[in-house]
Amino acid sequence: MQLPKYKKKKRIKLKICQEPGCGREFWGHPIAKYCPIHRDIKNRQKQKKDVENIDAKNIVFRHNYTDVLDLKFRCCLEGCDNLFEIKVFPKQFIYPRFCNEHRNDFKRANFMRLMRRKEREE
């Protein structure tokens, strides 16, 4: 007994182009995102990246040292008075603003939340 050969069913749907400002309807596969014009990356709008200010998470420490030094800095997070050590390199002026316990955004936000909770309890 011979079984019939499997035929792949074409699932072409009417889609809307996801390029901002386009909105053209086109026939395409379920995973298709752009119309034939915007499938070529040259025809798409360039996505601008959010530029974050350097001073938000770093200190600009101007110096004229000629050798590597270990200097102590105080954490700039309100409520934290930790001293932390940083290696200062010649001709490098940007260094971390926060101590190791508060280097990432989550740890800083969590520390501020705990400080607010502690102030409410007092």
C-alpha positions in Angstrom: 0.0 0.0 0.0 1.4 3.4 -1.0 0.7 6.4 1.2 0.1 9.8 -0.4 3.1 12.2 -0.3 2.8 15.0 2.2 2.2 18.4 0.6 3.3 21.4 2.6 0.4 23.8 2.8 1.3 27.4 2.0 0.1 29.7 4.8 0.2 33.1 3.2 -1.8 35.7 5.1 -2.7 39.3 4.5 -0.2 41.3 6.8 0.4 44.9 7.6 3.9 46.4 7.4 5.4 47.1 10.8 7.6 50.0 9.6 6.6 53.2 11.4 4.5 55.3 9.0 4.1 52.6 6.3 1.0 50.5 7.2 0.8 48.9 3.7 -1.0 45.6 3.4 0.9 42.7 1.8 0.6 39.0 1.4 3.3 37.1 3.3 4.2 34.3 5.7 3.0 34.5 9.4 6.5 35.6 10.5 6.9 38.3 7.8 7.1 41.7 9.4 7.8 44.1 6.5 6.3 44.8 3.1 8.6 44.1 0.0 9.8 47.8 0.0 10.9 47.7 3.7 12.4 44.2 3.6 15.6 45.7 2.3 17.3 47.3 5.4 18.4 50.3 3.4 14.8 51.4 3.0 14.0 51.3 6.8 14.3 54.2 9.2 17.3 54.1 11.4 16.5 53.4 15.0 18.2 56.0 17.3 19.7 54.7 20.5 19.1 56.5 23.7 22.3 58.2 24.7 22.8 58.3 28.4 24.8 61.0 30.1 28.3 59.8 31.2 28.0 61.7 34.5 24.9 59.8 35.6 26.9 56.7 36.7 30.5 57.9 36.6 32.7 60.6 38.0 35.0 62.6 35.8 38.2 62.8 37.9 40.7 65.1 36.2 44.3 64.4 37.3 47.9 64.5 36.0 49.3 61.4 37.7 51.9 59.5 35.7 51.7 56.2 37.4 48.9 53.9 38.6 47.6 54.8 42.1 45.0 53.3 44.4 42.7 56.1 45.7 39.8 55.9 48.0 36.5 57.5 47.0 33.2 57.9 48.9 30.1 56.4 47.4 27.9 59.1 45.9 24.6 57.3 46.7 22.6 59.3 49.2 22.6 57.5 52.6 25.7 55.3 51.7 29.0 56.5 53.3 31.1 53.5 52.1 34.7 54.2 51.1 35.8 52.2 48.1 39.2 51.9 46.4 39.8 52.6 42.7 42.9 52.2 40.6 43.6 55.6 39.0 45.4 55.2 35.6 47.3 58.0 33.8 45.3 59.7 31.0 42.0 58.1 32.1 39.5 60.4 33.7 36.2 58.5 34.0 35.7 56.3 37.1 32.7 54.7 38.8 30.6 57.0 41.0 29.3 54.2 43.3 30.8 51.6 45.6 30.8 47.9 44.6 27.6 47.3 46.6 25.7 49.8 44.5 27.3 49.5 41.0 24.2 48.4 39.1 20.8 50.1 38.8 18.9 47.4 40.7 21.1 47.5 43.7 20.9 51.3 43.9 17.1 51.3 43.6 16.8 48.5 46.2 19.1 50.5 48.6 17.0 53.6 48.2 13.8 51.6 48.7 15.2 50.1 52.0 16.3 53.5 53.2 12.8 54.9 52.6 11.3 52.0 54.5 13.7 52.5 57.4 12.8 56.2 57.5 9.1 55.5 57.6 9.6 53.0 60.5 11.4 55.6 62.6 
